[in-house]
């Protein structure tokens, strides 16, 4: 009976999440210029339009640039934070961990308003730099959690063995800890990248016309014109997210294999 309940729950949750996507995705191939059923025909023209129209291509390039920049900064912040926190003990480790993951529990609207005011006060304003800084704050907790989980699974005797041979802490980290924790760093980097790539709320506050990202262009399309290009962009974003999740799953399996 428990097995039946388990599979019924899995199928219900999967259907609840996947069914809306399966209903919308076919509209990306609709020959009509409106989002409507029944479909009038099959065409790939909307994909060609998304990949050639400057509105979409510029937004896509902006999203990639911002996501890569914020990913690098998030790796530095979250990775260093996890490495430092794992060396502490007791209540201090809990306090520091809660501090570094706190951006995850603050609403994006609140963060957007706060960053807009703070960046304006220091003269940064909107643009690529402000987007990279803001998105890295969202990605850093994900990197922190991924890396610290990976570090907790390592055998501390390996580091002690290196120390007994006279290796410095930096050398031990570069040659022992970092290679073993590399899957955790890579998974955190992917989480940070996809978080920045899909983020829209803070981008609405911080982006200027020259740094409009793909989610903002998609949001504007939903507001101004309902045509299949919107579904094409949503389909492409979904495929990118799925690819990243598969890579993360593979990295997690590899990380688990390195522990044994």
N, C-alpha and C positions, 0 to 999 in steps of 0.2 A: 504493500500500500504506500509506504514512504517513497518507493521508487517512482510510482505513478504520480504522486504529488510533486516530486522533484521535477520530472520531465514536463508535466503540465505547467508548472511555474516557469520553467525555462522557455518553453514554447510560447507562453503568453507574453512574457517580458520581451522576447525576441520579436514576436509579431507586433507588439505595441510600439517598439522602437523602429522596426524596419518597414512596416506596412506604409506609413506616410511617405517614406522616401520612394518606395516602389510605385506609389500612386503619382508622384510628382516627376520623377526622373524621365519617364517616357515623353513628357512635354518638351524636353530639350530637342527631340527629333521631329516635332510637329511641324508640318508645312504651313500651318496657319501663323499669322502674326500676333495672335492672341493666345492667352493661356486658357484653353478650353478643351473639353471632351465633347463628342468623340473627335479623335485626331483626323485631320483632313488628308494627311499623307506623311511620307517619311522623307526627311531631308537632313543634310549635314551643314546647311548654309549658316545656321546659327552658330555652330562651332567655328566656322571660318570667320564670321563677323567678330566673335569674341577675340580670336587670335590675331586679327588684323586691325580692328578699330582702336585708335589711339586712346580712347577713354578707358578701355579695358586693359590694353597692353601696358600703358603707363602705370595704371593702378597696380597691376600684377608685379611689375618691376619694382615699384615702391614698396610693396608688401614684402618681396623677397629681400630687398636691401635692409629694411627695418628689422625683419625677422632674423637675418644673419647677424646684424649688429647687436641686437638685444640678446641673442643666443650666446654670443661670445662674452658679453658683459655679465650675463646671468651665470655662465659657467665659472667665471672668475669670482663673482660674489658668493654664489651658493656653494661652489666647491671649496673655496677657502674657509667659508663659515663652517661647513660640515667637518672639514679637517681639524679646525680648531676646537669645535664643540666636542668631537669624539675624544679629545685629550682631557676634557674636564670630567668631573664625576659628581654623582649625587644630585642634589637639588639644583645646582648651578647649570648642569646640563639640561635639565627640564626647563628652566627659566630661559636659557639661551635658545633652545629649540622652539619654544613658544614664541619668542621674539622674532625669530627668522621666518616662521611660517605665518605670522600675523597678517601679512598682506593678502593671504588667501581668504580670510574671513571678513575683510573690509569690502563693502560694495564697490563695484567699479565706478559707479557714478560719484561716490564720495572721493575716491582716489583721483578721478578725472578733474573734479573741481579743485581739489587740493593741489594737484600738479599744475594746473592752469594758473592758479594764484601764485604758487611758489616760483614757477618759471618766469612768470611775468614780473615778479618783484626783483629777480636777479638779472633780468634782461635777456633771457633765453628766448622766450616766445614760443610760437609753434613751428613745426618743421621736423626734419629727420632726426636731429639731435634730441629734441624733447621726446619724440616718439620712442627712440631707442632707450633713453633713460627710463621712461615710464614703463615700457614693456619689459625691460629687464627686471624691474621691481616685481612684476607679476611672475616672471619666469624663474627668478632666483629661488623662491621657496620650493618649487618643483625640483630644481637641481639639488637643493639642499637635502630634501627628503630622499631622493634617489641615491645620492652619494653617501649619505650617512647610513642608509640601509645596507649599502654595499660594504662600507667600512666595518660595520658591526659584524658582518659575516666573515671577516678575515681572522685568521689565527694570530693573536698578539705575539706568539712565540717567534713568528717569522721576523717581526721588527726587533724583538729582543736579541735574536740570533745575530742580526746585522749590527746591533749596537755592541754586542760582545766582541765583534771583530774589529771594532774601532771606527765604524762608519758613522758619519755625522747624520743628524736628523734629516737634513735636506737631501743628502745622498740616499738615505734609506727610503725617503718618500718617493724619490724619483725612480729608484731601481726596484723597490719591493712593493710599496703600497699602491702607487699610481698604476703600474701594469695590472695588478690584481683587481683594482677597483675601476679599471677602464670601462667595463660594461655599464657600471653605475653612472659614470660621467657621461657616456654616450647616450644612455637612456634619458638622463636629465636634460642633455642638450636638445634631444628631439622633442621632449615635452616643452621646453622653453621656445623652440622654434615654432611649433604648431600653435602654442598659446598666443604668441605674437602675431602669427600669420592670420589667425581667425578673430583676433580681438577687434571690437568695433566701438565699444562705449568710450574708452579713454581716447581712442583715435578721433572720435567726433569732437572732443574738446581740444585736442592738441595739433591735429593736422591742419596744414594750410593748403591752398589750391595746388601747390607744386608737389606736395607730399601726400596726396590723397591715396589711401590704400584700397585694396580690392574689397574688403568688407564695407568700406564707406561707399564705394561705387555701387556695390550691390544694394546697399540700403537706399541710396538715392534712386536706383532703378526701380525698386519696389514702390517708392513714393511718387515717381514722375511718370514711368512708363512700364506697363506690365506686358513684356514680350518675352519669348522663349530664351533670349540671351541671359536673363536672370536665372533661369533653371539650369542653363549650361554652366554658368559660373558656380552655382550651388553644387552641381554634379562634380565639377572639377575640384572644388574645395573638399567635398566628401571623399573623393578618391585619394586626395593628398592626405587627408586625416586617416583614412584606412591604411594607406601605405605606411604612414608613421607608426600607427598602432602595431602593425605587423612587425616592423623593425624593432620596436620597443619590446614586443613579446619575444622576439628572437634573442635580443640582448639579455633579457631577464633569464631566459633558459641557459644562455651561455654563462651568465653570472652565477647561476645556481650550480652549473656543472663545475665551475672553477673552485667551488668550496669543498668539493669532495674528491 
